[in-house]
Each structure stands twice: as C-alpha cells, then as structure tokens.
Amino acid sequence: MTSASINSASGPARRTVVAAVGAAGLSVALTACGGSDDDTSSSSASSGGTGSTGSSGTGSASTGGGDGAAGSALTTTSEIPEGGGKVFDAEKVVVVQPTAGTYKAFSAVCTHAGCGVKSIADGVINCPCHNSNFSIEDGSVKSGPATKPLPEVKIAVSGDSITLA
C-alpha cells in the first residue's frame, strides 16, 4: 500500500485539517476584535440639536445592531446625562440624550473595525481603537476612519425606564 492510499483511507487530508483549524482560529480572532472591554463610560457635555422623541420622552425607533433582548430593561432616564450617554457593553448598545427628554440608542460596535465604542463626550460617541467619532444626534460619522454611521437601535422609554424595543 502506498502512503497516498493510507492517507486518503484514514481520514481528511492534512491540508483540510490545517485549513479548518485556521478558519476556526480566524473566527475566534474576529469575534474578539468585535468585542469590547467590560467598562462602561458615561460623560455629560452640552450639545444642541433636535431629537425624534419630543417632550413625551418616548424613545426613538429604528432597527439596529444591538444584541440585547427586546423588552429588557437597560437603564433609567436619570442615568443618561443630557448631551451625553452611556455604553452598555453586554447589550452592545449606547444610549444617549442629545437634548433634554430625547433618548436615542445606537449600536456600540464601531462601523470601521468592529471595536466597541467606549465613551461619550462633547456630543460625540468615541471609539478608542482608531479614533472614529459619531454624533449622538443621529449616529453619523463626525471623524474617521469610519465611513458609515452607527446603526440606530430601537428603544422604548416608559416613565423613567429605558428598554430595548
């Protein structure tokens, strides 16, 4: 029996096994890059602009990139400073209050390289990986290298409770 016939009869070729292991390793690495540290950041700063919620305090609505379960409580309105916000790493969501009584949420995953955004300051959501910055008003890119806005995430505000919708 030749060595070629032994290899083909005993299982997958070495090249197939090495490719599968490499693909699994790449998958783990990409997942790690998309994750973020466990710290949450909040910061208040002044910022003007119009919001989509009006004076009733109900949340904005749009589909987006959060991983949290619909209806799960995120926070209270008192935890979200006007002109600032708070990052929720576990849910991969950032909740902001661009103007008094207007609450919005966006994916906390940077559209440039998949890093987690970490802080909100001066009306801007900041990604520490490559210094991309996004507007708290609409998630649009304020400075790159990101070229796409943060996707909006649907939330609901009822009384002082903010939940994923």
Disulfide bonds with the S-S distance in Angstrom:
Cys115-Cys129 2.16
